[in-house]
Every structure is written in structure tokens, then in C-alpha cells.
Amino acid sequence: MAHARRGAAGRALRAAVGAHAASTGATPAVRVVACASPEFIASLDPHLGLDTFRPPASQHEALVGIAGEDRGCVTVAIQPDERRLVGYVAFHAPSEVETWGDDASGAIVELGAVEVADVMRGQRLAERMLTASFADGRFDDTVVFATLYRWHYDLGRTGLGALGYRRMLERLYGTVGLVPTSTTDPEIAHDPANRLVARVGPHAPPAVVAEFDRLRNRLWGTTTRRT
């Protein structure tokens, strides 16, 4: 599961950005449930169009697992009449296989995969799910970050250049306060179309903010935790 999360926010892409950028059409009955329980998510039938990261059944299973993690939060968009899962936003602890996972605070959260089924795009569902996720101060006591990478951008479908695509993602994530943030991460810093975006919660403890700053400004390639 950890490897499949790599750069997940940058892969929001065909799904999340399609929802944000496509022309608005008629809105079917869709309900958004913030930080749904694993049991609730398990009871849903995943739409066959949720296949950006894994086959729908496998991704559905992964979402159930993420929802049960300590820092896990999966916000879902569903068609209530059919109990069909048509979109989701997943938050989790940074992957341990990446340097971001070297989080000594145990509090930093990664905004990972965002996906909306093809036929449901153009209704701003990604923005609705993000807004619901941050409602009621849910992440106000921590730092939430997302990584955006050029090589995950769906440039062919949108007709945008890499920088335009990055700006579109920045607008989407900016609706919930994630703003472009500097970093020494070589995978981000080497290409102007890549970006780190982050939101420092208004009640985030100084130690958590300091740990996030250490990670984003660290000498990458080192793995020694600060004690």
C-alpha cells in the first residue's frame, strides 16, 4: 500500500482535476461524508470508474484500511440510493518508504489520493470533498501537505502545459488552504512544474511545525531522525 501512495496528491490528476476543471453539468444526487468509518466505506459499492490507482475493488479495500489508521481520514462522495462510492479523498501518515515518512512528531498528515469517477466529473466533487474534510477544524492542530509531480500530470486530456496544470492543482488545493511551500526535496525542486503544497493549521503545536520545516528543508538523502 505504501508504494502505491507515492506522489498520490500529484496523481489527483485525471480524477480530482477533471472534477475541478471540467464544465459543469447537471448534478445527480451525491452526498459527501467526511472521514467516514471503515465499516461505512466497506458497505459501499465502488463505481467501476474509480480505477486511476488500482482496480476499483482493490482501491476500495485500500480505502477501508486507510480509514482505520491512526492518522487516516477518507472522505467519500456517494450516491445514497445505490450506496455507490463515486469519489474519495484520502489522508494518511506520510509513507515510511519516503523521507517525508521520517516524521518524528507522529502528527504530520499527507493529503494523498483524490479520485472522482469519470461520469461524475464536472460537478466540483473534489472541491466539495476537500472542503468537507477540513470542516470543523479537523486538521487545525497539524500540518497537512501534498506533493505534485509533472510526471503524474494528465496533460493530454486537459490540453494544458505542465505549468498550467500545476497552477490548476494549486487552485484546487488552495480552496482548503494548502499553499505552495518551498522545499529542498530534489524530486520537487528539480522541475518548476513540481510543487509542494501545505497547510499549517492555526493550532498546530510549534514542535509539529518545526518538524515539518526540518523535513522540507533537510539535506535529503539522510535518514537520521531528530531526537
For each residue, the residues with C-beta under 8 A, 3 or more apart:
1: 4 5 62 65 66
2: 5 6 95 96 97
3: 6 95 97
4: 1 8 53 54 62
5: 1 2 8 92 95 110 112 113
6: 2 3 95 97 98
7: 10 11 147 149 152
8: 4 5 11 12 53 90 110 112 113 114
9: 12 110 111 112 113 114 146 147 148 173 197
10: 7 13 146 147 148 149 152 153 169 194
11: 7 8 52 53 113 149 152
12: 8 9 15 16 17 113 114 115 126 146 169 172
13: 10 16 17 18 52 152 153 154
14: 17 18 52 154 157
15: 12 18 19 50 52 87 114 115 116 117 121 126
16: 12 13 19 20 89 114 115 116 126 172
17: 12 13 14 20 21 126 154 158 165 168 169 172
18: 13 14 15 21 22 116 118 121 122 154 157 158
19: 15 16 22 87 116 120 121 122 123 124 125 126 127
20: 16 17 124 126 127 168 171 172
21: 17 18 158 168
22: 18 19 121 122
23: 122
24: 122 123 124
25: 122 123
26:
27: 30 123
28: 79 120 123
29: 79 80 81
30: 27 77 78 79 86 87 120 123 125
31: 77 78 79 80
32: 75 76 77 78 125 128 129 132
33: 36 40 75 76 78 132
34: 73 75 129 132 133 135 138
35: 67 73 74 75 133 138
36: 33 40 41 67 74 75 76
37: 40 41 67
38: 41 42 64 65 67 68
39: 42 43
40: 33 36 37 43 44 76
41: 36 37 38 44 60 63 64 67 74 76 85
42: 38 39 64
43: 39 40 83
44: 40 41 60 76 78 83 84 85
45: 82 83 84 85
46: 50 56 57 59 60 84 85
47: 50 56 84 85 86 117 119 120
48: 51 56 117
49: 56 86 117 118 119 120
50: 15 46 47 56 59 60 85 86 87 88 115 117
51: 48 54 55 56 59
52: 11 13 14 15 113 115
53: 4 8 11 59 113 115
54: 4 51 58 59 62
55: 51 58 59
56: 46 47 48 49 50 51 59 60
57: 46 60 61
58: 54 55 61 62
59: 46 50 51 53 54 55 56 62 63 115
60: 41 44 46 50 56 57 63 64 85
61: 57 58 64 65
62: 1 4 54 58 59 65 66
63: 41 59 60 66 67 74 76 88 90
64: 38 41 42 60 61 67 68
65: 1 38 61 62 68 69 72
66: 1 62 63 69 72 74 90 91 92 112
67: 35 36 37 38 41 63 64 72 73 74
68: 38 64 65 72
69: 65 66 72 92 93
70: 93
71: 91 92 93 107 109
72: 65 66 67 68 69 90 91 92 93
73: 34 35 67 90 91 92 109 133 138
74: 35 36 41 63 66 67 88 89 90 91
75: 32 33 34 35 36 88 89 129 130 132 133
76: 32 33 36 40 41 44 63 85 87 88 129
77: 30 31 32 85 86 87 88 116 120 125 128 129
78: 30 31 32 33 44 83 84 85 86
79: 28 29 30 31 82 83 84 86
80: 29 31 83
81: 29
82: 45 79
83: 43 44 45 78 79 80
84: 44 45 46 47 78 79
85: 41 44 45 46 47 50 60 76 77 78 88
86: 30 47 49 50 77 78 79 116 117 120 125
87: 15 19 30 50 76 77 115 116 117 120 125 126 129
88: 50 63 74 75 76 77 85 113 114 115 129
89: 16 74 75 111 113 114 126 129 130 133
90: 8 63 66 72 73 74 112 113 114
91: 66 71 72 73 74 109 110 111 112 133 139 144
92: 5 66 69 71 72 73 109 110 112
93: 69 70 71 72 101 103 108 109 110
94: 98 100 101 103 108 109 110
95: 2 3 5 6 98 100 101 110
96: 2 101
97: 2 3 6 101
98: 6 94 95 101
99: 102 185 215 218 220 221 223
100: 94 95 103 108 110 145 147 215
101: 93 94 95 96 97 98
102: 99 215 223 225
103: 93 94 100 106 107 108 211 215
104: 211 225 226 227
105: 108 207 208 211 212
106: 103
107: 71 103 141 142 143 205 208 211
108: 93 94 100 103 105 142 143 144 145 208 211 212 215
109: 71 73 91 92 93 94 139 142 143 144 145
110: 5 8 9 91 92 93 94 95 100 144 145 146 147
111: 9 89 91 114 144 145 146 173 178
112: 5 8 9 66 90 91 92 146
113: 5 8 9 11 12 52 53 88 89 90
114: 8 9 12 15 16 88 89 90 111 126 129 130
115: 12 15 16 50 52 53 59 87 88
116: 15 16 18 19 77 86 87 120 121 125 126
117: 15 47 48 49 50 86 87 120 121
118: 18 49 121
119: 47 49
120: 19 28 30 47 49 77 86 87 116 117 123 125
121: 15 18 19 22 116 117 118 125
122: 18 19 22 23 24 25
123: 19 24 25 27 28 30 120
124: 19 20 24 127 128
125: 19 30 32 77 86 87 116 120 121 128 129
126: 12 15 16 17 19 20 87 89 114 116 129 130 172
127: 19 20 124 130 131 172 175
128: 32 77 124 125 131 132
129: 32 34 75 76 77 87 88 89 114 125 126 132 133
130: 75 89 114 126 127 133 134 172 173 175 176
131: 127 128 134 135 175 176
132: 32 33 34 75 128 129 135
133: 34 35 73 75 89 91 129 130 138 139 176
134: 130 131 138 139 176 177 199
135: 34 131 132 138
136:
137: 140 141 201 203
138: 34 35 73 133 134 135
139: 91 109 133 134 142 144 199 201
140: 137 201 202 203 204
141: 107 137 201 203 204 205 208
142: 107 108 109 139 201 204 208
143: 107 108 109 198 199 200 201 204 208 209 212
144: 91 108 109 110 111 139 178 198 199 201
145: 100 108 109 110 111 178 181 196 197 198 199 212 216
146: 9 10 12 110 111 112 173 178 196 197 198
147: 7 9 10 100 110 185 187 188 194 195 196
148: 9 10 152 166 169 170 188 194 195 196 197
149: 7 10 11 152 153 187 188 191 194
150: 153 162 166 191 193 194
151:
152: 7 10 11 13 148 149
153: 10 13 149 150 160 162 165 166 193
154: 13 14 17 18 157 158 165
155: 158 159 160 161 162 165
156: 159
157: 14 18 154
158: 17 18 21 154 155 165 168
159: 155 156
160: 153 155 164 165 168
161: 155 164 165
162: 150 153 155 165 166 193
163: 166 167 192 193
164: 160 161 167 168
165: 17 153 154 155 158 160 161 162 168 169 193
166: 148 150 153 162 163 169 170 193 194 195
167: 163 164 170 171
168: 17 20 21 158 160 164 165 171 172
169: 10 12 17 148 165 166 172 173 195 197
170: 148 166 167 173 174 179 180 195 197
171: 20 167 168 174 175
172: 12 16 17 20 126 127 130 168 169 175
173: 9 111 130 146 169 170 176 178 197
174: 170 171 177 178 179 197
175: 127 130 131 171 172
176: 130 131 133 134 173 199
177: 134 174 199
178: 111 144 145 146 173 174 197 198 199
179: 170 174 197 198 199
180: 170 195 196 197
181: 145 196 197 198 216
182: 196 216 217
183: 188 189 196 216 217
184: 189 216 217 218 219 220
185: 99 147 188 189 196 216 220
186: 189 190 220
187: 147 149 190 194
188: 147 148 149 183 185 191 194 195 196
189: 183 184 185 186 194
190: 186 187 194
191: 149 150 188 194
192: 163
193: 150 153 162 163 165 166
194: 10 147 148 149 150 166 187 188 189 190 191
195: 147 148 166 169 170 180 188
196: 145 146 147 148 180 181 182 183 185 188 216
197: 9 145 146 148 169 170 173 174 178 179 180 181
198: 143 144 145 146 178 179 181 212 216
199: 134 139 143 144 145 176 177 178 179
200: 143 204 209 212
201: 137 139 140 141 142 143 144 204
202: 140
203: 137 140 141
204: 140 141 142 143 200 201 208 209
205: 107 141 208 209
206: 209 210
207: 105 210 211
208: 105 107 108 141 142 143 204 205 211 212
209: 143 200 204 205 206 212 213
210: 206 207 213 214
211: 103 104 105 107 108 207 208 214 215 226
212: 105 108 143 145 198 200 208 209 215 216
213: 209 210 216 217
214: 210 211 217 218 226
215: 99 100 102 103 108 211 212 218
216: 145 181 182 183 184 185 196 198 212 213
217: 182 183 184 213 214
218: 99 184 214 215 222
219: 184 222
220: 99 184 185 186
221: 99
222: 218 219
223: 99 102
224:
225: 102 104
226: 104 211 214
227: 104
